[in-house]
């Protein structure tokens, strides 16, 4: 997905030593949302579980809050049309 190629998300992921997908999942968890990750391989499932092993700093959460994926999907559920 385009969201996982977002430069802001990529930078935050690099700062955390995580993947953009892990950061997106972690953001969802810290916002009190229930993410529905997709994992078709054991490696991807392990990557998804890695989202539970760290926390995002408040400034990173605020930056991610401003991202929007468009096309009737959004990183922020309040932005879904």
Helices and strands as residue ranges (DSSP letters): G 2-5, H 7-16, H 20-30, H 42-49, G 50-52, H 58-65, G 77-79
